[in-house]
Amino acid sequence: MVFDSQPDIFNHNIETVRRLSPRVRNKATYERTLFVLAEAAKAGLRTKSGVMVGHGDETVDELIETLPRSAQRSAAKC
C-alpha cells in the first residue's frame, strides 16, 4: 500500500550496525531492513534511512560499513 501511494520520500531506519541489530531491534532484522529499502528503490521511490549511534560499543569501522551499505541498497533515482 505504501509503495502504491508513491510518497515523496520513503523512510525506513536501519537504526544500528549489523552486530547490534538483534539487541537494539528485537523484532526487526538488519537484512529485512536492507530488503525493504532495496524494494522501495526498485519501485522507484526516493528513500532515506537513519542510524543511531551511541549504543556504547559500535565501532567506527562498523559505522563506515553500515552507512554506505544502507545508502547503496536504498539508492533511488535522485
Number of C-alpha atoms within 10 A of each C-alpha: 5 8 13 8 7 14 12 9 11 17 17 16 15 25 18 24 23 16 11 15 17 14 10 15 13 8 8 12 15 19 12 11 19 21 15 15 29 21 15 24 20 15 13 15 24 20 22 18 17 14 13 12 13 8 11 6 9 15 12 9 9 15 17 11 13 18 16 11 13 22 17 13 19 27 19 18 10 7
